């Protein structure tokens, strides 16, 4: 996080690999995220597009729900290496979000590529080796720029909320 100039705020939420295959649901994530965003008075948030990896889809949906609810601008990133390996899933996800009342606007490719991107990702030690082993196009995805999208609300429609408990 230091490389990016970001301040981490750790929530007590874990990936399914640390929860014996179980996952947190959207509502749990949204409830944990909402007070933090309000206390920190964030001006925007960045979330994964949410393709191919169940945890990433759930986090994406929770972030979108919270962003809509709180009126926080949100940006999505392409979710490498999954976006490279499942390129058709990117457009399917954008279409899904559009049907949910969100306008998804592609931004120019920005950010770290090549050696810089690899150095940043290597600092994420718990994920680097397993992801590298499990993805045949890992090196290519490290060299490729991330795609980003800005999420705009269409006519102030709300994204369907996860069911309440």
Secondary structure, DSSP 8 states (H G I E B T S, - for coil): -TTTT------S---GGGTTT----HHHHHHHHHHHHHHHT-SEEEEE---S-HHHHHHHHHHHHHHHHHT-EEEEE--TTHHHHTHHHHHHHHHHHHHTTEEEEE----S--HHHHHHHHHT-HHHHHHHHHH-TTHHHHHHS---EEEEEESTT---------
